[in-house]
Amino acid sequence: MTDSPAAPLVADLSEDGLLARIFPHLPRGPRTLVGPGDDAAVVTAPDGRVVVTTDVLVEDRHFRRDWSTGDDVGHRAAVQNLADVAAMGAVPTSLVVALVVPGDLPADWVEGLARGFGAACGPHGVDVVGGDLSGGPVVVVAVTAHGDLEGRPPVLRSGARPGDVVAHAGVCGTSAAGYAALAAGRPEVDPGAVGDFRRPTSPLAAGPDAAVAGATAMLDVSDGLLRDAERLGRASGVVVDLDDPEVALAADLDRVRPTAAALGADPVAWVLGGGEDHGLLATFPPDVALPAPFRRVGVVRAPEAQGSGVLVQGSVPTVRPGWDHFAG
């Protein structure tokens, strides 16, 4: 009886051999005229304008391999970029992925990464059209996403006006609850939240729907509701005044309260300050019917003595405002 051969590492394969394991998992639709395998991809741009965004995931900074599979990381890397496109009011169309991997990384992990991209992109008709592959000491996943405005003007962060309704689509705090469970070494406390942290979802169709409905400003909530509401307020020169979270965000609080109780945490801090749920925060004129699944979470006010930014029920928030890549 002989032992089965060990699964290959990245170092056991040539670059072409590793790419041959990646390409079959990447979606390709009619928008892609030339896909992976050439010097560059060619995609259609019927609007004449292209929405472009980029983001990066660095191992042990944005994800841990002992917490997340390759499938998880691929899914997450795709969603966080697709959400940025949707937040401009655009329809996501394609991704380009640059990947750095160490030689001792199992090739199966890289194949899982490609599966994760396919699983996140395929249902939305988004193609992965190419990228780059290199070696390095840790895994780095850099994604560039493209989108189609379909003839509409982009929805910027800077268009909110006093009197506008502030609305949110998606969930708040679930990813933070999952992260906290993993960090405490107790993922069994809330497997659903852990799953949402590993593979977040975003209401992508809500971005274009908000644009059609007349949204005046919008952004992806990636670093926490408070921090991103503050960014929108400062960009627009207004105050985003959030409603009482016990009412406006009651469903989110109810979702994470049992986990917070089990871990000795504050559920309000997760819902207002937790990031990586990738919901959409938008402002609408007061006479506009909010498109589903947006729900009201506040109102836009004229800047006060302290200037533009964010308040909660008219007061400076006491909850720590979300993630900052350099301040922590």
N, C-alpha and C positions, 0 to 999 in steps of 0.2 A: 504494500500500500504506500503510495507517495502523497506527500503534502500537495495541496493545490497551490498554484503559483500565487505569489503575493500580488495584491493590486498595485498597479504601477504608480510611481510618483511622477511629478512633473519632470524631474530630472531624467527619468527613464524614457521620455518621449522627445521627439523633435518638435520644433515650433509648429510645423505643418501637421504633425501627428496630434498635437493638442488641439489645434484649430479644427481638425477633422472630427474631434469629439464634441466640440462646441457648436459648430454650425447647424447640425440637424435639429437643435432645440430652439433655434431663433426663428420667430415668425417673419413671414414675408408676404405682403399683399400687393394690390395693384398700384399703390402709391410709389412703390420702389421699382425704378426702371433698371438700375444696376445695383446689386446687393453685395454682400461680402465676397472677397476673393480678388477684387481689382484694387488699383491704387486708391480709389475713392468711390464712394457710392453716388448714385444719381437718383434723386427723389423728385416727385412733382411738387410744385408750389403754385396751385391755381390762383391763389389770392394775389400773388405778386410780392407779398411780404412773408417773412418767416419769423416766427417767434422762436428764440433760442435761449436756452438756459443750461447751466452746468452745475454739477455737484460732485462731491468726492466722499468716499467712505474709506477710512484708514483703520486697519486692524489694530485692536486694543485702544483705539481712540473713539471709534464709532460703533464697533462691534467686536465681539469676542468669539473665537471659533469654538470654545467650550460651551458657549451659550447658543450659538446659531449655526445651522448647517449652511452649505453653499446655496441650497435652494432658498433658505431664509434671506440670506444676504442679497442674492440676485433680485428677489421679489422686492425687498426693501429699497434697494438702490433704484429700481425702476420707479416705484411709486413716488418716492420723494421728488423725483424729477418731473414725472407726469403731473403731479399736483401743482408744481410751479407753472407749467404751461397752462393748465386749466385756470389758475388764478389770474391769468391775463385775459380770460374770456375766450381762449383759443381751444381748438380740438387737438390733442396730441397726435402726432403722425409718425415720428421715427426717433430712434435712439442710436447714438454711437457710443461704444464702450471701450475705454482704455483700461487694461488690466495688468497689474504688476503682481507676480506670484513668486514665492521662494521655491527652490528646487525640491525641497523635502515635503511639499504640499501634495497630498494624494490627488491624482488626476481626477478621481471620482468627485472630489469636492468642487473642482473647476467645472466639471460637467453638470453638477448640481446647480452651480451658479447660473449657468446658461439655461437650465430648466426653470429656475426661478424667474429669470427675465421673461422667458416665454410664457409662463403662467400668469405673470402680471400684465404683460403687454398684449398677448393674443386676444383676450376678450374685448379689448378696446380698439382693435384694429390697428395697433401700433407695431411698426416693424423695427427690428434691430438690424441696422443696415451695414455695420462694420465697426472698426475701431483699431486698437493696437494691443500688442502683447509684449511684455518685457519681464525680465527677472529682477528680483529685489529681495530685501530681507524680510518684508512683511507683505501681506495682501493689501493692495490698494485698488479700489474700483472707482474709476472716474467716468461719469456719464454726461454726455451732452444730449439734450432733448430738443426736439423741434415741434412746432405746432402751426396750425392753420387758423387764421382769424376769420376765414369765410366771409370776407368783405366788411366785417365789423371793425370799429376802432378798438384798440386795446383798452382794457380796464386797468388803470394805474392805481397805485397807492395814494396818489395825490389829489384825487377828485372828490373826497368827502366834503359835504357842506353842512353847516349848522342846520339842525332840524331833520337830517337824514336818520333813518332807522338803521341800527347796526344789527346784522343778522349773521348767523353761523350755520354752516352745513357740515355734518359729520358728528364725531364724538370728541369729548374733552376728558382727559385724565386716565383713559384706559391704558394707554401705552406706558404712562408713568407708573401705574399700578403694577404692570407686568415687569417693568424694570426693577421696581422696588422688591418684588417677590424674588426675582433672580438674584439681586444683590444681597438679599438676606439669606440666600441658600434655601428658599422655601417655595419653589415654583409650584408645588402642589396646592398652595393656598388659593391660587387663582389661575388655573391652566388657560382659561380663555383670555385673560389679560396678558399672560406671557405670550400666547400666540399672536395677540394683536401687536405686542412690542416687536416680536420677531418679523411679522409680516403685516405691517399696517395696510389699511385700505384708505382710499380717498374717494369722495363723491365727484369723480372727474366730470361727469356730464353736467353737474350743477354749475360749473364755471361758465361754459357757453350759455347755459340757460339764464344765469344771472346777467350776463351781458345783454342778451336779448330782452330781458325784463327791464333793463335800464339802470343796472348797478352803476354807482358813481365812483366806487373804489373797491378794491379787493386784493387779498393776498392769501397765500398758503400759511396756515398756522402750523409751523414746524418747531418753533422754539417756545411754545406756551402761549395761551390766550392773552395774558397780560402783556407780555413782551411784544407780541406781534400787533396787538391793538395799539400799543404805544407807538410802534413804528408807523402804523397807518395814520395815527393822529398827528405825529410830527411831520410826516410827509405832506399831509393835507393842511397843516397849520390850524388844527382844530383839537378839541378835546373829545375823546371817545369815552363816554360815561356808561359803564356797564351796569346793567340792572342787578338786583339782588340775586346772587347765584343760587340761593336756596329755592328760588322760584324759576328763574330763567334757565338754570342748568340742573333742575331737580332730577331729571332722569339720569344724567351723568353722575351726579352725587350718589344717587341710590345704587348705581351700578358698582361704584368702587368703595362704598362705605364698609361692607363686610371685610374686604381686603385690608383697608386702612385700619380697622379695628384689630384684625389679626396681627398686623405688623406694628401697631402703635403709631400710626401716621395720621396726618390731617388730610381728610379727603378733599377739602376745599383747596388746599395747597396743590394737590395733584390736578384738580380740574381747572384752576386758574393759572397755575404755574408750570404744569407738566407739558412737555413737548412731544413731538414725533407722532401725533395722531393724524396729522396732515388733512385736517378739515379746512374749510374755506371760510374766511371772515370777509364780509362784504357790507357796503352801505348802500341804501336805496332811498329814493325820495319817499316822503311819508305817505303819498297817495298811491304807491305801487304795491300790488299784491305780491307778497314774497313767493317766489317759485319754490316748489318742493325740492329738497328737504330743508330749506332754510327756515330757521326759527329766530324770532327777535331775541336779542341778548343785551340791547342797550340803545342809546341815542347819541347823536353827534351834537356837541354844543360848541358855541364860540369859545375861543381861547380865553382863559381867565388870567389872573395876576401871575400864576406860575407858568403861564405859557401853554403850548400844546402838549398833548400826551394822552394819558389814560387815567381815569378815576373809576371807582366802584361806588355806586350810589352817591355820587357827588364828593367822595372823600378819597384821599390818597390811599391806595391799597396797602394793606398790612402784610399781604402774602408776598413772598419773594418772587420776582417776576421771571421765571423761566430760565432757559439755557442761553449762555453766551460762550462762544467757542474759545475765548481767551480769558474772560473773567471767571468762567466756571458756572 
